[in-house]
C-alpha cells in the first residue's frame, strides 16, 4: 500500500505546485491590469488567456464579484485557490500518509 500512498502524495504535491503557480499568475495579471498594458504584448495575451476564463466563470456564478466598476473576481479566485490548497491538498497528503 505504500506505493499508492506515495502516488497520492505525489499528486498532492503536483496539485499544490500548480495551484501556487496559478496564484502567482493571477497576482501578476492583477498588477499588469493596473498599468493599462499593450493588448498585443505576448505576455499580456498569455495572462489574459490563462486568467480570463476563470474570472469570467466567477463573474457569472457570483454576482457579488462585480461591485460597481470594481471587479472582485481575482480576489474570489485567490480565496478559492487557498481553500483548495487547505482542503483538497492537505486531505490528499493525509490520505497518502495513512496509506504508507
Secondary structure, DSSP 8 states (H G I E B T S, - for coil): -HHHHHHHHHHHHHHHHHHHHHHHHHHHHHHHHTTT--TT-HHHHHHHHHHHHHHHHHHHH-GGGEETTEE-HHHHHHHHHHHHIIIIIHHHHHHHHHT-
